[in-house]
């Protein structure tokens, strides 16, 4: 009987962890993606730099939690893109748009690879 209780508790913990992972990945994707879109829509380099700093701050807050649940290689390559974005923002570089598009792509790849589907389960 103790084994059944342990199995039930373990199953509940696993389902809660899975739900939390899905929430964090989706929430991070939606929130940062909206800021990237706003940054791409603006023409001012100074305003783009502000958006880039905001994106980097939000990513830095969530990257450790995302690394716990998602594929490390995808999260690490996205982390490199976010780091590049921060350095370009500090230098007010002209290549911010290209890096924003690349960062958006990395974030989307992280989101798609973390969705629940048969290939992720099996």
C-alpha positions as CSV (number, residue, x, y, z in Angstrom):
1,X,0.0,0.0,0.0
2,X,2.9,2.4,0.7
3,X,4.2,1.9,-2.8
4,X,0.8,3.0,-4.2
5,X,0.9,6.1,-2.2
6,X,4.4,6.8,-3.2
7,X,3.6,6.2,-6.9
8,X,0.5,8.5,-6.6
9,X,2.5,11.3,-5.0
10,X,5.3,10.9,-7.5
11,X,2.8,11.1,-10.4
12,X,1.3,14.3,-8.9
13,X,4.7,15.9,-8.5
14,X,5.6,15.0,-12.1
15,X,2.4,16.4,-13.5
16,X,2.9,19.7,-11.5
17,X,6.4,20.0,-12.7
18,X,5.3,19.4,-16.3
19,X,2.5,22.0,-16.0
20,X,4.9,24.5,-14.5
21,X,7.4,24.0,-17.3
22,X,4.7,24.5,-19.9
23,X,3.5,27.7,-18.2
24,X,7.1,29.1,-17.8
25,X,8.0,28.4,-21.4
26,X,4.8,29.8,-22.9
27,X,4.8,32.9,-20.6
28,X,8.4,33.7,-21.3
29,X,7.9,33.2,-25.1
30,X,4.8,35.4,-25.2
31,X,6.2,38.2,-23.0
32,X,9.7,38.5,-24.7
33,X,8.2,38.0,-28.2
34,X,6.0,41.0,-27.7
35,X,8.9,43.2,-26.7
36,X,10.9,42.0,-29.6
37,X,8.1,42.9,-32.0
38,X,7.8,46.4,-30.4
39,X,11.6,46.8,-30.8
40,X,11.5,45.7,-34.5
41,X,8.6,48.2,-35.2
42,X,10.4,51.2,-33.8
43,X,12.8,53.3,-35.9
44,X,14.7,55.0,-33.0
45,X,18.0,53.3,-32.2
46,X,17.9,54.6,-28.6
47,X,14.5,53.2,-28.1
48,X,15.6,49.8,-29.6
49,X,18.5,49.8,-27.1
50,X,16.0,50.3,-24.3
51,X,13.9,47.4,-25.5
52,X,17.0,45.2,-25.9
53,X,18.0,45.9,-22.3
54,X,14.4,45.1,-21.2
55,X,14.5,41.8,-23.2
56,X,17.9,40.9,-21.7
57,X,16.7,41.6,-18.1
58,X,13.6,39.5,-18.6
59,X,15.6,36.7,-20.1
60,X,18.2,36.8,-17.3
61,X,15.4,36.4,-14.8
62,X,14.0,33.3,-16.4
63,X,17.0,31.5,-18.0
64,X,17.9,29.5,-14.9
65,X,14.3,28.2,-14.5
66,X,14.0,27.4,-18.2
67,X,17.3,25.5,-18.1
68,X,15.9,23.2,-15.4
69,X,13.1,22.0,-17.6
70,X,14.0,22.5,-21.3
71,X,16.7,21.2,-23.6
72,X,20.0,22.7,-22.5
73,X,21.5,23.1,-26.0
74,X,18.5,25.1,-27.3
75,X,18.4,27.2,-24.2
76,X,22.2,27.8,-24.3
77,X,22.1,28.9,-28.0
78,X,19.2,31.3,-27.2
79,X,21.3,32.6,-24.2
80,X,24.1,33.4,-26.6
81,X,21.7,35.4,-28.8
82,X,20.4,37.3,-25.8
83,X,23.9,38.1,-24.7
84,X,24.8,39.4,-28.2
85,X,21.6,41.5,-28.1
86,X,22.7,43.1,-24.8
87,X,26.2,44.0,-26.1
88,X,24.8,45.5,-29.3
89,X,22.4,47.6,-27.4
90,X,25.2,49.0,-25.3
91,X,27.1,50.0,-28.4
92,X,24.0,51.3,-30.2
93,X,24.9,49.1,-33.2
94,X,23.1,49.2,-36.5
95,X,22.8,45.3,-36.5
96,X,20.3,45.3,-33.7
97,X,17.4,44.3,-36.1
98,X,19.3,41.2,-37.4
99,X,20.1,40.1,-33.9
100,X,16.5,40.7,-32.7
101,X,15.2,38.5,-35.5
102,X,17.8,35.8,-34.7
103,X,16.8,36.0,-31.0
104,X,13.2,35.7,-31.8
105,X,13.9,32.6,-33.9
106,X,15.9,31.0,-31.0
107,X,13.1,31.8,-28.6
108,X,10.5,30.3,-30.9
109,X,12.7,27.2,-31.3
110,X,12.8,26.8,-27.6
111,X,9.1,27.2,-27.3
112,X,8.3,24.7,-30.1
113,X,10.7,22.1,-28.7
114,X,9.1,22.3,-25.3
115,X,5.5,21.9,-26.4
116,X,3.8,18.7,-25.4
117,X,3.5,16.4,-28.4
118,X,4.2,12.7,-29.2
119,X,7.8,13.3,-30.3
120,X,8.6,14.9,-27.0
121,X,6.9,12.2,-25.0
122,X,8.4,9.3,-26.8
